[in-house]
Amino acid sequence: MDEKRETTVPQGEEESREVVGWYVPRQGREVVEYYVHRDPLPELVRPREEVKKRSRRGLWIFLGAMALIAVVVVLAFVLRDVGYAPAEDRDEDGEASSIVDIFADDSTHIPRDTDYTDTRVKVMQEHGEELTIQEIYAKCNPSTVLVVAEQFDGAAVGTGVIMSEDGYIITNAHVIAGGDSCWIALDTGETFDALLVGYSAEEDIAVLKAVDAHGFIPAEFGDSELAMVGDDVYAIGNPLGIELRGTLTEGIISAINRNIQVEDRTFTVLQTTAALNNGNSGGPLINRYGQVIGINTLKMTDTGIPGEAAVEGLGFALPISDVCFVVNDIIATGKFHGAPMLGITVITANTTDGGTAVVIYEVVEGYDAYEKGLQADDVILKVNGEDIYVTSDLLAARRGCRVGDTMTLTIYRDGETFDVDITLEANKDQ
């Protein structure tokens, strides 16, 4: 248990089997999977000029017929291998589960980058002026990359967000799961080999490092704790793969702190109406200031059951204010040890002079704060020398930390002021 995020004090006859139209991606993967080759990619960045040729109507009719036959054969093979969810695969209440299982394979054999550094995600509470949609795309698309994880029998295609100029990239763990090697492509079409720094399947976050990175434009990250229902948001990614790369969609935040269950894992996410499709995984969810506030991760799928409304406008993103803990730990150690905790619960209280102050409500036994003697009703005046007034100030200061880091709290108690150094520890509830 740790800091509270509120800014105020909290108050008959068996029927024959029937195939239904509920599509489930092969192996349950949400990313796009197919054979893809790296070399031709730069040629696809800009459309080729059409070359006028003499009419060959008969030849085209023949080729069209052959293509139609090929499509029918491929569909038959895909439907046999991938399949549709039969009626008995639905939940006991008769409804098909509509969240795609993205964790069919947690393993990966992508070569590792073990040159761990102190590079960290910088989440900003401040922001500039509101941008137009065109300005948002111009600002964020260069910071969005195509991610291709080569596999034994094909490739998985997803999206990533550039975190730093030296080539650190944030994506989903399920994008690189099962991969043997990886490469990324900038919006310019230039490609780079990528090494895996580390990943957390439980948090569905992975960090890649581009080899010999140059020309990388890092994204600006905004505080997802400031997001509100109804805020305009935008997504950039590679829906359905390479051909539609760099696609922009828009929507709103339709829920915050939404808990989504996928098998035995629970994710606390931002819910959005921005269209997300296979291949958007790992891409940015962007606020109206052009700041990345989430990593797009999950989408609802249509059950395909006759008479039921189609599932639309239900996408989910991991809040960047939570993702930063995972990313910072992975870059420093190669894996995630847990969210860094002070071991205290705090509230924002009103002061006699009309202001506010951060007050400790509870100290949790077993953490360093308890061992250092912090008590309920202690007032936290400063963190690392910076004044704080509301709980969000404390959370913002902790956001750039990792397990093992030390925070200096300036405490006011019984008329006295003193400093206490608290070592952050992994969340013992995880």
ChimeraX attribute file (.defattr): number of C-alpha atoms within 10 A of each C-alpha:
attribute: neighborCount
match mode: 1-to-1
recipient: residues
	/A:1	14
	/A:2	16
	/A:3	20
	/A:4	18
	/A:5	17
	/A:6	13
	/A:7	17
	/A:8	15
	/A:9	12
	/A:10	9
	/A:11	3
	/A:12	3
	/A:13	4
	/A:14	5
	/A:15	6
	/A:16	6
	/A:17	9
	/A:18	11
	/A:19	11
	/A:20	15
	/A:21	15
	/A:22	19
	/A:23	18
	/A:24	20
	/A:25	18
	/A:26	16
	/A:27	14
	/A:28	15
	/A:29	20
	/A:30	28
	/A:31	30
	/A:32	23
	/A:33	25
	/A:34	14
	/A:35	11
	/A:36	17
	/A:37	11
	/A:38	13
	/A:39	8
	/A:40	10
	/A:41	15
	/A:42	15
	/A:43	10
	/A:44	11
	/A:45	15
	/A:46	9
	/A:47	7
	/A:48	8
	/A:49	6
	/A:50	6
	/A:51	5
	/A:52	6
	/A:53	6
	/A:54	5
	/A:55	8
	/A:56	8
	/A:57	9
	/A:58	9
	/A:59	10
	/A:60	11
	/A:61	11
	/A:62	10
	/A:63	12
	/A:64	12
	/A:65	12
	/A:66	11
	/A:67	12
	/A:68	11
	/A:69	11
	/A:70	12
	/A:71	12
	/A:72	11
	/A:73	11
	/A:74	12
	/A:75	12
	/A:76	13
	/A:77	12
	/A:78	12
	/A:79	12
	/A:80	10
	/A:81	11
	/A:82	16
	/A:83	18
	/A:84	19
	/A:85	19
	/A:86	14
	/A:87	17
	/A:88	11
	/A:89	12
	/A:90	14
	/A:91	10
	/A:92	8
	/A:93	6
	/A:94	10
	/A:95	12
	/A:96	20
	/A:97	17
	/A:98	17
	/A:99	18
	/A:100	18
	/A:101	17
	/A:102	22
	/A:103	21
	/A:104	14
	/A:105	15
	/A:106	18
	/A:107	15
	/A:108	18
	/A:109	14
	/A:110	22
	/A:111	14
	/A:112	15
	/A:113	18
	/A:114	14
	/A:115	10
	/A:116	14
	/A:117	13
	/A:118	10
	/A:119	15
	/A:120	21
	/A:121	23
	/A:122	17
	/A:123	20
	/A:124	15
	/A:125	14
	/A:126	8
	/A:127	14
	/A:128	9
	/A:129	8
	/A:130	12
	/A:131	14
	/A:132	12
	/A:133	17
	/A:134	9
	/A:135	13
	/A:136	19
	/A:137	21
	/A:138	12
	/A:139	18
	/A:140	23
	/A:141	22
	/A:142	19
	/A:143	26
	/A:144	30
	/A:145	32
	/A:146	26
	/A:147	33
	/A:148	31
	/A:149	24
	/A:150	24
	/A:151	21
	/A:152	9
	/A:153	8
	/A:154	14
	/A:155	24
	/A:156	26
	/A:157	30
	/A:158	33
	/A:159	33
	/A:160	33
	/A:161	30
	/A:162	28
	/A:163	26
	/A:164	20
	/A:165	15
	/A:166	18
	/A:167	21
	/A:168	26
	/A:169	30
	/A:170	27
	/A:171	28
	/A:172	27
	/A:173	26
	/A:174	30
	/A:175	33
	/A:176	33
	/A:177	24
	/A:178	21
	/A:179	23
	/A:180	16
	/A:181	21
	/A:182	24
	/A:183	20
	/A:184	25
	/A:185	22
	/A:186	22
	/A:187	16
	/A:188	13
	/A:189	17
	/A:190	12
	/A:191	21
	/A:192	20
	/A:193	16
	/A:194	28
	/A:195	20
	/A:196	23
	/A:197	26
	/A:198	27
	/A:199	29
	/A:200	20
	/A:201	18
	/A:202	14
	/A:203	19
	/A:204	23
	/A:205	26
	/A:206	29
	/A:207	30
	/A:208	30
	/A:209	26
	/A:210	24
	/A:211	17
	/A:212	10
	/A:213	16
	/A:214	11
	/A:215	12
	/A:216	20
	/A:217	20
	/A:218	19
	/A:219	25
	/A:220	22
	/A:221	24
	/A:222	25
	/A:223	23
	/A:224	23
	/A:225	18
	/A:226	10
	/A:227	18
	/A:228	14
	/A:229	13
	/A:230	12
	/A:231	14
	/A:232	19
	/A:233	25
	/A:234	26
	/A:235	28
	/A:236	30
	/A:237	33
	/A:238	30
	/A:239	24
	/A:240	17
	/A:241	25
	/A:242	20
	/A:243	12
	/A:244	12
	/A:245	21
	/A:246	23
	/A:247	14
	/A:248	20
	/A:249	17
	/A:250	18
	/A:251	17
	/A:252	18
	/A:253	22
	/A:254	20
	/A:255	17
	/A:256	19
	/A:257	13
	/A:258	15
	/A:259	13
	/A:260	15
	/A:261	11
	/A:262	15
	/A:263	11
	/A:264	6
	/A:265	13
	/A:266	13
	/A:267	20
	/A:268	17
	/A:269	24
	/A:270	28
	/A:271	26
	/A:272	29
	/A:273	20
	/A:274	24
	/A:275	19
	/A:276	29
	/A:277	22
	/A:278	22
	/A:279	28
	/A:280	34
	/A:281	31
	/A:282	35
	/A:283	31
	/A:284	34
	/A:285	30
	/A:286	27
	/A:287	26
	/A:288	19
	/A:289	21
	/A:290	27
	/A:291	25
	/A:292	27
	/A:293	28
	/A:294	28
	/A:295	30
	/A:296	31
	/A:297	32
	/A:298	27
	/A:299	25
	/A:300	17
	/A:301	20
	/A:302	19
	/A:303	23
	/A:304	18
	/A:305	15
	/A:306	9
	/A:307	6
	/A:308	9
	/A:309	10
	/A:310	12
	/A:311	13
	/A:312	14
	/A:313	17
	/A:314	16
	/A:315	23
	/A:316	30
	/A:317	27
	/A:318	27
	/A:319	26
	/A:320	25
	/A:321	24
	/A:322	18
	/A:323	20
	/A:324	23
	/A:325	23
	/A:326	27
	/A:327	30
	/A:328	25
	/A:329	26
	/A:330	24
	/A:331	27
	/A:332	19
	/A:333	16
	/A:334	23
	/A:335	18
	/A:336	25
	/A:337	18
	/A:338	18
	/A:339	22
	/A:340	24
	/A:341	25
	/A:342	24
	/A:343	26
	/A:344	22
	/A:345	18
	/A:346	27
	/A:347	24
	/A:348	23
	/A:349	19
	/A:350	16
	/A:351	10
	/A:352	7
	/A:353	6
	/A:354	6
	/A:355	10
	/A:356	17
	/A:357	18
	/A:358	26
	/A:359	24
	/A:360	22
	/A:361	18
	/A:362	20
	/A:363	23
	/A:364	17
	/A:365	11
	/A:366	11
	/A:367	20
	/A:368	20
	/A:369	22
	/A:370	17
	/A:371	12
	/A:372	12
	/A:373	9
	/A:374	21
	/A:375	17
	/A:376	14
	/A:377	17
	/A:378	18
	/A:379	25
	/A:380	25
	/A:381	21
	/A:382	19
	/A:383	20
	/A:384	13
	/A:385	12
	/A:386	13
	/A:387	14
	/A:388	19
	/A:389	20
	/A:390	24
	/A:391	25
	/A:392	21
	/A:393	18
	/A:394	21
	/A:395	16
	/A:396	17
	/A:397	14
	/A:398	20
	/A:399	22
	/A:400	17
	/A:401	21
	/A:402	27
	/A:403	20
	/A:404	13
	/A:405	14
	/A:406	17
	/A:407	18
	/A:408	15
	/A:409	20
	/A:410	21
	/A:411	19
	/A:412	17
	/A:413	14
	/A:414	8
	/A:415	5
	/A:416	7
	/A:417	12
	/A:418	11
	/A:419	16
	/A:420	16
	/A:421	15
	/A:422	22
	/A:423	20
	/A:424	22
	/A:425	22
	/A:426	18
	/A:427	17
	/A:428	13
	/A:429	7
	/A:430	7
